[in-house]
Amino acid sequence: MSADAILQQLREIMIDVLDIDELELTPETTAEDVEEWDSLSHVRLVVAVERHFGLKFKNSEIEGLKTVGDLVNLIEARAA
């Protein structure tokens, strides 16, 4: 699966979990860039991403995520 396809799927997941209508999502996007993305919604996002992609992240992997691009890279690496 390509990074662009993963990014598009993450955008749809985030729109659903954060309950927003539209979201401009790039690899450089961080939680600080999205008003609705707080610590509680972060946990819900991680769970939704794990379910969607059939993955289970380690705590150390989750803690290392700083940008959406980091998450895309992690999903690419784990899905391979």
Buried (B, 14 or more C-beta within 10 A) or exposed (E): EEEEEBBEBBBEBBBEBBEEEEBEBEBEBEBEBBEEBEEEBBEBBBEBBBEBBEEEBEEEBBEEBEBBBBBBBBBBEBEE
